Amino acid sequence: LWAAQKSHTVFFEGEENELHVYRINGARPGKTLLIIGGIQGDEPGGFLAADFYVDFMLEIGNLIVVPRANFLSILIRERKINQDMNRTFSDDTIFNYESRVVGVLKKLICESDCFLNLHEGSGIYSPVWVSDQVNPKRFGQSIIADNAILSTSRSGETIDLKALAEQVIRRINQNIENPAHLFHFNNHRTNQPDSIHKEQLKSATYYAHTVCKIPAFGIESAKFLPLEQKVKQHIYAINAFMEALGIVPQTPGVDLKKPEMQYMIISVNDSIPVVVG
């Protein structure tokens, strides 16, 4: 018998902010990776990539998958409803559509060993200024962290976030033909006085970094790329992070559920069959 298990929980069922959370637990224990897509509704590359992991089966480790964190904003193809959901993680005084979802996401983040927030970014990130669309202020084609080092993780060791991100970036870039579209590590240095990304103080990854003390990354495909390419880039990133964390998928996945009697079809003396619950 396989010990691998899957579960599907629906928060706020029937409401406009309905939130679907999928848990995939491996046949053997291991680390837990949280994948969140669609926290901003106009970035389909992320939530479409997350969909592929809902039906995964794992040999080792665990996944928590939230494919469509901001469901209503996805329906209307807008970044936000009341406010940017990815800018509400530091404020507990607001009570609206977004804050209720964020309350659930905060708990999931702190249950995890690593967190990926799937996004699409404007332009292309470059550590040096090249043009208006390629410069340090752009987000596209980068993996973002709030610092290069996570100095106070749960177990007390130091985690090199830059090295982990660059390991993943090498895997992604193996599949990118255009040199101008290669991924780079983007250290926002969020809590530093001279950071140009102070808005990230309110983000999900900064919450993970400072409160839950786990590695957290924004995966940013460039908005202007074809949708298929953006989805693939997110999948390359997720697979590489899974490998780095020792999370091993079952190939092929085997989902053996205990047989359950739901109904019988009965025919007596060749009569018309009837269904009996």
Disulfide bonds with the S-S distance in Angstrom:
Cys110-Cys212 1.88
